[in-house]
Amino acid sequence: MVTNSRIKTQYESDYYLWLEKTAALLREGKLSELDIPNLVEEIEDMGKSQKQALKSNLRILLMHLLKYKYQCRPDKYRNSWKYTIREHRKRIRETCKDSPSLKRYFTEVFNECYQDARELAADETGLPLDTFPQQSPFTPEQALDSNYLPEEGIVG
């Protein structure tokens, strides 16, 4: 029989082994032998990681939509931006497909992520922050629409 203190030690010294043992204990229905505090923490962290990944992908998506709209560059750069836009849209859609409850979170953090994206776009392009509007020129639906690309802005 594996004791709870031994599993806890495994959690601290060999995380992967702890995961394997925890999964085995769950499969075998040996719930009394589980390291419940660390298992709860891991489950909570998984949810936080999902949210952080969604926000990160949304920031990058919005930054590239802004760059596409406000910084005119040769086609080779724009094609790279199109790739990044497509890739991060795909990541967000997959996240929401795997965890439909995160669709609401996407809408909740859209404006926050847009503000971050403005700063990132200004830093990356060297354009003044006020080049990029305070309010997003893209709706959440446009941001995820695989056929949507913004019209070019006047900066260039």
Secondary structure, 3 states (H helix, E strand, C coil): CCCHHHHHHHHHHCHHHHHHHHHHHHHCCCHHHCCHHHHHHHHHHHHHHHHHHHHHHHHHHHHHHHHHHHCCCCHHHHHHHHHHHHHHHHHHHHHHHHCCCHHHHHHHHHHHHHHHHHHHHHHHHCCCHHHCCCCCCCCHHHHHCCCCCCCCCCCC
